[in-house]
């Protein structure tokens, strides 16, 4: 029987069926020899599938998403009916996304809307932020954490707690009036490398790494409590998530991948360097088995965050 709208009945082999999160699997849509897909579970059942392999390549996107319309447990996996969603490299999260103004009816051509952003001013501000960072490193200016109090509150980071816990951080953030500079470290750490920073700006301007082109082919992360082989490691996407976790507990070492696309590579690098990766958080699908699909900015209470970290009675479960 043919199915409408590109729907397909397929079998997906899975090693486990978690209550929530992602499970790595072979994509049943194309001839997949090695797992290149992830199955997203909610309340113990698959609700979506993401292919990072041939299906994504055919669309020219970072991943191809399929809705799970029906799911029946079977021996060794699930019988599911999937339907493809619209192609595109855009992120799945729509919170905070600005809506686009629709084109007027009966318009034969889409009108170009002039940008309100003056790029020259943006570049000048970034250059000034870099100059402030160099001045701070030279001891010629002081930090201005109060300028970031509201931003920290939105990101659920308490400034007073940060000041108390700062002496215990190996790489505390640097608060400048124009940007926060997060010191980065390669994984595994290598002494003698030039200092590298991730600069995050006010008003949603795109962050930059400084100095530019300084990666040297290595995997860099923001590790507020450093990195030590044999220690439990939590991998997150953004530096504010790593900082929040570091201020809550010293029982795990948070590592920020500085972008969703870097999460799988950081997990691999941390594991190969001897870290015990116990949790991976991503608010978009990533090709990492067991990754927890949650936006940590939306985890309101510290108690819930600790539960997500698996911390119970002082140990990591």
N, C-alpha and C positions, 0 to 999 in steps of 0.2 A: 504494500500500500504506500503510495507516494504521500509525503507530508508537505504541508504548506510552508511558505516563507523560509526555505532552506533548513527546516527542522530535520534532525537526524536522531535515530535511536542508536546508541552506542554503549559499549561496555568499557568501563574505566577500572583498571586494576589498581588497587590501593593497599598499602601495608597496614593502614589504620584509618579510623574514622573519628576524629576529635570532636569535642563539643563545639569548638569554634577554631578558626585559623585556617592556614593553608597547608596542603599536603602535596608534595611533589608526585608527579605521575607522567606516564607516557601519553602524549596527545593521541586520542583515538580518531582524529579527523584526518591526519596525514600519517604516512609510514614513519613512525617515530621509533628509532632504535635505542635512544637514550632519553630519559625523562626531560622533556622541554616544556612541560605544562605544570600548572598548579590548580588544584581543586579547592575552592573556598567553601568552608563548612560554617553553618549557623545552626545552633541547637541540634547538633549531631547529624545534620543532613547537608549534602552538597547543594549550593545555591548558585554557583557560578564557576566557570572554568576559564583559565587564561593560558593561552599558548604563546610562548616566547620564541618559538622556532619557525617552521615553514609557514604556518598560518599567518604569523605576524609579518614575515618577509613578503608574502604575497600582497599584503595590504600596505606595505611600506610604513609600518607602525612599530612601536616598541613592543606591543603585545596585541593579540587578538582576543577579544572577550566573547564568551558564549553564555547566554542565560540557560540555567537548568530549569526546564519546564516540569520535569517529572523525575523522580529518583526512587529506585527500588533497590534495596540491599540484595546482594547476590554473593555467592561464594567467591572470596578473593577480591571483592570490589563492589561496584555499583552499576546497575543498568540505568542509564539516564537518557532523557530526551533533551537535546540542546538546540538552541537557535542562535545564530550569530547576531551580535549587536553591531551598530554602525562602526565602520572603520575609522581609524584616526589615532594619532599618537598622544591625544590629550589624556590627562590624568583622570582617573575615575571620580575623584573627589570634586564636588561642585560647590562646597561651602566657600564663601568669600569670593567666588568668581563673579566678575562684573558681567551683567547681561549686555548683549550687543543690541544696538538700536536697529530694528528691522528696516529693511529697505522700503520706501514708499510703494504703494500698490501701482501697478501698471508702469513700473520703471523698467526700461529696457537695459539699463546699465546700473551697476551698483556704484553709488557715489562714494568717492574717497573722502573720508572724514579727516581733516587735518589734526595732527597730534598736538596735544597741549603740553607735551614734555619738551623742554629745550635741552637737546642732547649735550650741547656745549656746556650748559650749566651743570648738568649731571656729571660730566667728566671732570669739570673743575672741582666739584665738591668731593669726588672720589680722590682726586689728587691731593686736595687739602687734608682729607682724612688720613691719607698715607703720610703726609708731612707731619701731622699731629702724632701719629704712631712713632715715627722716627724721633721726634722731639721728646716723647715720653721715654723711649729707650735710652736716650741720651741724658735723661734727668732734667730736661728743660721745661716740662709741663707736668701737671698733676691730673689724676683721674677725676671724672665727674659722674660718679654713679647715680647721683640724684636726677640727672637728666634722663635716666632710663628707668626711673621708678615705675611709671605707668606701663611701659613695655614689659618689664619684669612681672608686674602684677597680672597682666593679661596672659603671660606665659606661665603663670602660677608659680613664680619664683619669689620668695620672700627676701627682700633686700637685707633686713636685719639678720636673718639666718645666714645669708651669704657672707655678711661681714664676720659673723661668729665662726663659720666653718672655713673661711678663706685660708687660715694658716695650714689646714689639713689638705688643701688642694695642691697637687703638683703643678698643674697648669691652670691657674685662675684666669678668668677673662679680664681684659683690660678695657675699662669704660672711658671712652673719649666722648667729647661733645657731639661729634658727627658720626661715630660708628662704635660698635663693640668689636674688639679684636680678640678672636679666639686663637690662642697658640696651638699649632698643629704638631703632631708627632708622627713619624712613619711607623708602620706596624710590619715587622718588629722594629723597636726603637734602634736607632744607630747614632752613636755620639759623633759629634763633629760636623753634622750636616748644618747648612745655613738655616737660620730661623725662618719659619714660614707661618703665615697668619691667614685666618679667614675673617674678613671684615664684613660685618652685617650692619646695614644702614637703617635709619628711620624711614618712615613713609613708604615702605615696601619696595625700595630700589633694590635691584639685583645685587646680591653679595658678590664679592671678588676675593680671590686668593692673592696674597702678596708675599714675596715678589712674584710677578707673573712668570709662567713657564719655569717654575722651580720644583716641579713634582719629581723630576729625575726618574720617572718610570716607577715610582714606589707608591704604595698604598698609604695615604695619609688619613689621620682621624683626629678629632678633638677628644682627648682623653683627660678629663679634669683630674682624675686620681691616678693617672699614668697607666702603664701596662706592665704586668708581670706574668711570666709563664706559670701555669698551674693555678692561676686565680680564676674564679668565676667571672665571666664577661657577659655584658648585655650590649647588644648592638642596636642603635637607634638611627634615625635619619638625620635629625637636626641637632645643632650644638646646644640649644636651650633645653632639649630633652635630656641630654647627657648631664648638663649642669644640674638640672632639677633632681635627677636620680642621685648624683654625687652628693648633693646637700642633704638628701634623705637618709642615706645609708652608706657605710663604708664596707659592706659585706659583698658587694659586687663592684666591678670596674666597668663603668659605662663608656662606650666608644661611639662617637657620632660619625656617620659615614659622609656627612656634608652633601647629601643628595640621595634620592631614592635609587638612582641607577648604580650607586657605589656600594649599596648594602651587600649584595652577594659577594663582591670581591673583598670587602672588609671582613665578612664572616670567614671566608676561606683563608685570608691572610692571618687573622687572629687565631684560627684553629691550627694552622701550620706553624705558627710561632709558639704554640704550647698553651694558648688560652683555652679554658673550658667554656665555650659559648653556651650559656644556659637559657637565654632568651633573645629573640629577635623581634623588634617591633617595626611595623611598616603600615602606613595608612593607605598605601596602594599595593597592588599585588607584586610580589617579588618571587624570583625563582629560588627560594630558600625553604627547604622542608621545615615545617613546624612554625613558620613565622606567624606572629600574632597580628591579625589585621585590625589595628586600632590607631586612632589619631591621639597621641598622648596629650596634645593641647586640649582635648575635650575630656580628659580624665580629671574630674573636678577635685576629688579628695586625695590626699596623700595616702590614706588608708587603702583606697582602691588601687592606687598605683603600686603600693607595696604588695598587695595580693597578686596583681598581674606579674610582678617580678618573682613571685613564688617564695616570698620571704615569710617564714613562719617560725616564731620563737627563736629568732636569731640565726636561722640556717636557711640556705637556699635549697628548696625542694626541687 
